[in-house]
């Protein structure tokens, strides 16, 4: 039974958020956000394996790509994580791809029925031409999003290293992934709104994975972004400071 269909009688909180005083609602939202981060602790062992395997796969060639796929909030969070890898770590743009339901338009607006469109998922997945040198991170709160699931299935047939990131134990995606990270964030304060706890946990998890993968690949030294790309004045100043610190 989905969040939307659950009755108020089964609501997991003492009161719905709209029935609380503002200070009570703020306190509860902070508490829930903290809980979303704590789900990463429960996944420490699998995250160790995920980071080690991604690092190993990407270090085996100069062509292997890190590819993110998702729909809606999950897709946008994937783009947010991946797009920062070039300026922060100097990760080559040609080794980074995104398969997002609805395409670029979906990054700033909703695209009707995009997450259910399997035919477009097949088209996009075939166009990208997966190879066994690639890594795919598939993100979905339910773990059952048709678009994301279809991309994952196709990638798995190409011997891509596949990672699924979900917030639901009863997900199909884990059946088609080499590794599955399940962030059990539970019910949302606004039922079904996965931009809340689920989204927070996904962002934190991707931060953890990508940062430590890049670190293992030698993009960080003594806590410094030694391979950063200075794409603006702020970063040029930062790079100068990093170079000065490297000499110490």
C-alpha positions in Angstrom: 0.0 0.0 0.0 1.5 3.4 -1.0 1.9 6.4 1.2 -1.0 8.2 -0.6 -3.5 5.4 0.2 -2.7 5.1 3.9 -5.5 6.4 6.2 -5.0 9.0 8.9 -5.6 6.2 11.4 -2.3 4.5 10.3 -0.4 7.8 10.2 3.0 7.1 11.9 3.1 10.5 13.8 1.0 11.6 16.7 -0.4 14.5 14.6 -0.2 15.3 10.9 2.3 18.2 10.3 -0.5 20.6 9.4 -2.1 20.1 12.8 1.1 21.1 14.7 2.2 24.5 15.9 5.0 26.0 13.8 7.7 25.5 16.4 6.6 21.8 16.8 6.6 21.3 13.0 10.1 22.8 12.8 11.4 20.5 15.6 9.8 17.4 14.0 11.2 18.2 10.5 14.7 18.6 12.0 14.3 15.3 13.9 13.2 13.6 10.7 16.1 15.0 8.7 18.5 13.7 11.3 16.9 10.3 11.0 17.5 10.3 7.2 21.2 10.8 7.7 21.4 8.0 10.3 20.3 5.5 7.7 23.7 5.8 6.1 25.3 4.3 9.3 23.2 1.1 8.8 24.8 0.8 5.3 28.5 1.3 6.2 29.5 -2.2 5.2 27.8 -2.1 1.8 29.0 1.4 1.2 32.6 0.2 1.8 32.1 -2.4 -0.9 30.4 0.0 -3.3 33.1 2.6 -3.0 35.9 0.0 -3.4 34.3 -1.6 -6.5 33.5 1.7 -8.2 37.1 2.9 -7.6 38.5 -0.3 -8.9 36.3 -0.3 -12.0 37.0 3.3 -13.0 40.8 2.9 -12.4 41.0 0.0 -14.8 40.7 2.2 -17.9 40.8 5.8 -19.2 37.4 5.4 -20.9 35.1 4.0 -18.2 32.3 6.4 -17.3 30.3 7.2 -14.1 26.7 7.3 -15.1 23.7 8.4 -13.1 20.1 7.6 -13.8 16.9 8.6 -12.1 13.5 10.3 -12.3 12.1 13.4 -10.7 13.9 14.4 -7.4 16.2 11.4 -7.5 17.3 12.2 -11.0 18.0 15.9 -10.1 20.0 14.8 -7.0 22.1 12.5 -9.2 22.8 15.4 -11.6 23.7 17.7 -8.7 26.2 15.2 -7.4 27.8 14.3 -10.7 28.0 17.8 -12.2 30.3 18.8 -9.3 32.9 16.2 -10.0 34.6 18.1 -12.8 35.3 21.4 -11.0 36.0 19.7 -7.6 38.0 16.8 -8.6 38.9 17.3 -12.3 36.9 14.2 -13.3 36.7 14.3 -17.1 33.4 15.5 -18.5 33.7 12.8 -21.2 33.6 10.2 -18.4 30.4 11.4 -16.9 26.8 10.9 -18.2 23.2 11.3 -17.0 20.2 9.4 -18.1 17.3 11.4 -16.6 13.6 10.8 -17.3 12.3 13.7 -19.3 15.8 14.8 -20.3 17.2 18.3 -19.6 13.8 19.8 -19.3 13.1 17.7 -16.2 15.9 19.5 -14.3 13.8 22.6 -13.9 10.2 21.5 -14.5 8.1 18.4 -14.3 7.6 16.3 -17.5 4.3 14.4 -17.5 4.6 10.6 -17.4 8.3 10.7 -18.0 9.2 8.3 -15.2 6.8 5.7 -16.6 8.2 5.9 -20.2 10.0 2.6 -20.7 10.5 3.1 -24.5 12.4 6.4 -24.0 14.5 4.7 -21.3 15.4 2.0 -23.8 16.2 4.6 -26.5 18.4 6.7 -24.1 20.2 3.6 -22.7 20.9 2.2 -26.2 22.2 5.6 -27.4 24.7 5.9 -24.6 26.2 2.5 -25.6 27.1 1.0 -22.2 30.3 -1.0 -21.9 31.7 -3.2 -19.3 34.1 -0.4 -18.2 31.2 1.8 -17.0 29.6 2.3 -13.6 25.9 3.0 -13.3 24.3 4.5 -10.2 20.5 4.1 -10.3 18.5 6.3 -7.9 14.9 5.8 -6.9 13.1 6.3 -3.6 10.6 3.4 -4.4 13.2 1.3 -6.2 10.5 0.5 -8.7 10.5 3.5 -11.0 9.9 2.1 -14.5 12.3 4.5 -16.4 15.1 3.9 -13.9 14.5 0.2 -13.6 14.6 -0.2 -17.4 17.9 1.6 -17.7 19.3 -0.5 -14.9 18.2 -3.8 -16.6 19.8 -2.8 -19.9 23.1 -1.8 -18.2 23.2 -5.1 -16.3 23.1 -7.0 -19.6 26.2 -5.0 -20.8 28.2 -6.1 -17.7 28.2 -2.6 -16.3 28.9 -2.3 -12.6 25.5 -1.4 -11.3 24.6 0.3 -8.0 21.0 0.9 -6.9 20.2 3.5 -4.3 16.7 3.2 -2.9 14.6 4.0 0.2 12.4 0.9 0.1 13.2 -2.7 1.0 10.5 -4.0 -1.3 12.3 -2.7 -4.4 12.8 -4.5 -7.7 15.9 -2.6 -8.6 18.0 -4.6 -6.1 17.3 -7.7 -8.2 19.2 -6.2 -11.1 22.1 -4.5 -9.3 25.5 -5.7 -8.3 25.2 -3.7 -5.1 22.1 -2.2 -3.4 22.1 0.5 -0.8 18.7 0.7 1.0 18.2 3.8 3.0 15.2 2.9 5.1 13.9 6.5 5.8 10.3 5.4 6.3 7.2 7.4 5.9 7.4 11.1 5.0 5.9 14.0 7.1 4.0 14.9 3.9 2.9 11.4 2.8 4.6 10.4 -0.4 6.8 13.5 -0.7 10.1 11.8 -1.3 11.8 15.2 -1.7 12.0 15.2 2.1 13.8 12.4 4.1 14.4 10.2 1.0 15.9 13.1 -0.9 18.1 14.1 2.0 19.4 10.6 2.4 20.1 10.2 -1.3 22.1 13.4 -1.5 24.1 12.6 1.6 24.8 9.1 0.3 25.9 10.2 -3.1 28.1 12.9 -1.5 29.8 10.1 0.5 30.2 7.7 -2.4 31.5 10.2 -5.0 33.8 12.0 -2.6 35.5 8.8 -1.4 35.7 7.3 -4.9 37.5 10.4 -6.1 39.7 10.3 -3.0 40.6 6.7 -3.7 41.4 7.7 -7.3 44.0 10.2 -6.1 42.0 13.4 -6.6 42.4 14.4 -2.9 45.7 14.7 -1.0 46.0 15.8 2.6 42.4 16.8 2.5 43.0 19.2 -0.4 41.3 19.3 -3.8 44.6 18.9 -5.6 43.0 18.1 -9.0 40.3 20.9 -9.0 39.5 22.9 -12.1 39.4 26.6 -11.4 36.3 27.6 -13.4 35.8 31.0 -11.7 37.8 33.6 -9.7 36.9 32.0 -6.4 38.3 28.7 -7.5 41.4 30.3 -9.0 42.1 31.9 -5.6 41.5 28.5 -3.9 43.8 26.7 -6.3 46.5 29.2 -5.5 46.1 28.6 -1.8 46.2 24.8 -2.3 49.4 25.0 -4.4 51.0 27.1 -1.6 49.9 24.6 1.0 51.3 21.7 -1.1 54.7 23.3 -0.8 54.7 23.3 3.0 
